[in-house]
Amino acid sequence: MGRTGARAARALSVALLLIAGGGPGQAEGEGAGAPEAVATTPQSMPRGTVYPAGRFDAWEMLCTRSDHDADPCELYQTLRDEGGAPVAEINLINLEEANLAAAATVLTPLGTYLPGQVGLVVDGTQLGAFPFVYCASIGCVAQLSLSRADLEALRRGRMGAIVIYAVDDPERALRLSMPLDGFTGGFAAILRANAAADAAAAGAAGGSAPGAGGN
């Protein structure tokens, strides 16, 4: 699996952990009822622990503890309805592909009308509709592939929205607010963090290669 695929898989893993109730500070594989870790620094956390690494207005930067000196990170936001109630979540990562600049994982509640897909709107303009991948006991998962134009719209935009539909009322769109305050700074931060994480992983791989380090 390349770095792009690994990042996308990690974003999905983190999103599933958060929506399941684990929350930041819990290692992958731990149950929601597990005791809280007493570690207070990333270096002392178990591998796979998701921890908050910064706040950029509406967006939170979450990182996943790795075996290396630098950890991979992504942007996270809770999506709310018009009444302010939390309904869904979005995790976003940068990609390094010719036609794709970022990918996002959106998790919605069970009872979401799947044929309605997930709409991404920025300042009133719909950028696209994306299919759901699957549903599980914790909710339904959609993965959004974002072009460089989509990313630029998010950077320049003021207010975004995720649009979904409910099974019991599939004709009525449910708009979940996604403020874009802090998105540009947050995305720049995960770019730096993931570049450092890639370099640390590559250095570790080179150091462990047969013949590395001389005679």
Sequence and secondary structure as in RCSB ss.txt:
>XXXX:A:sequence
MGRTGARAARALSVALLLIAGGGPGQAEGEGAGAPEAVATTPQSMPRGTVYPAGRFDAWEMLCTRSDHDADPCEL
YQTLRDEGGAPVAEINLINLEEANLAAAATVLTPLGTYLPGQVGLVVDGTQLGAFPFVYCASIGCVAQLSLSRAD
LEALRRGRMGAIVIYAVDDPERALRLSMPLDGFTGGFAAILRANAAADAAAAGAAGGSAPGAGGN
>XXXX:A:secstr
  HHHHHHHHHHHHHHHHHTT  TTEETT  TTS      SGGGS TTEEEEEEEETTEEEEEE  SSSS  EEE
EEEEE TTS EEEEEEEEE   SS SEEEEEEE TTB GGG EEEEETTEEEEEE EEEEETTEEEEEEEE HHH
HHHHHH SEEEEEEEETTEEEEEEEEEEE TTHHHHHHHHHHHHHHHHHHHHHHHHHHSTTTT  
